[in-house]
Amino acid sequence: PRRLYRVIKISGTSFMKCAYALVDNFPECTRALGMLRYYRSSGSIFWGDVEKAENIISNSLTMDVYGWAPDSFTVFEGEKDGKFELTAILAF
């Protein structure tokens, strides 16, 4: 009860650029109690790219380990339009 949620949507040319935009432009994500992430790829999914993006996010979240709750992510294949998307739902 009384939990605050914030939804952040980011588009970029790769999953890694989306992850960097999340941690650089939204520093409050490092203070969240939990986070769900939804990635949408441009065409086929390359899991190595998803893993690199997740490492960028997880490295920034280690700043406040004790308050962090488990999180999760899902990846969807999208249109072959050159755009990658990251939707993050932060819980405070």
Backbone hydrogen bonds, N-H to C=O, Kabsch-Sander energy under -0.5 kcal/mol:
donor,donor_aa,acceptor,acceptor_aa,energy
6,R,90,L,-2.1
8,I,6,R,-0.5
8,I,88,A,-2.8
10,I,86,L,-2.7
12,G,84,F,-2.4
18,C,14,S,-1.7
19,A,15,F,-2.4
20,Y,16,M,-2.6
21,A,17,K,-2.2
22,L,18,C,-2.0
23,V,19,A,-2.2
24,D,20,Y,-2.5
25,N,21,A,-2.3
26,F,22,L,-1.5
29,C,26,F,-2.2
30,T,27,P,-1.6
31,R,28,E,-1.4
32,A,29,C,-0.7
33,L,91,A,-3.1
34,G,91,A,-1.1
36,L,89,I,-2.1
37,R,72,S,-1.9
38,Y,87,T,-2.7
39,Y,74,T,-3.1
40,R,85,E,-2.2
41,S,76,F,-2.9
43,G,41,S,-1.1
47,W,45,I,-0.6
49,D,46,F,-1.2
50,V,46,F,-1.3
51,E,47,W,-2.6
52,K,48,G,-1.9
53,A,49,D,-2.0
54,E,50,V,-2.5
55,N,51,E,-2.1
56,I,52,K,-1.8
57,I,53,A,-2.0
58,S,54,E,-3.0
59,N,55,N,-2.4
60,S,56,I,-1.2
61,L,57,I,-1.5
62,T,58,S,-0.8
63,M,60,S,-0.9
64,D,61,L,-1.2
65,V,62,T,-0.7
67,G,64,D,-0.8
68,W,65,V,-1.2
69,A,33,L,-2.2
72,S,35,M,-1.4
74,T,37,R,-1.9
76,F,39,Y,-2.5
78,G,41,S,-0.7
78,G,43,G,-0.7
81,D,79,E,-1.9
84,F,12,G,-2.7
85,E,40,R,-2.3
86,L,10,I,-2.7
87,T,38,Y,-2.7
88,A,8,I,-3.0
88,A,86,L,-0.5
89,I,36,L,-3.1
90,L,6,R,-3.2
90,L,88,A,-0.7
91,A,34,G,-2.6
92,F,4,L,-3.2
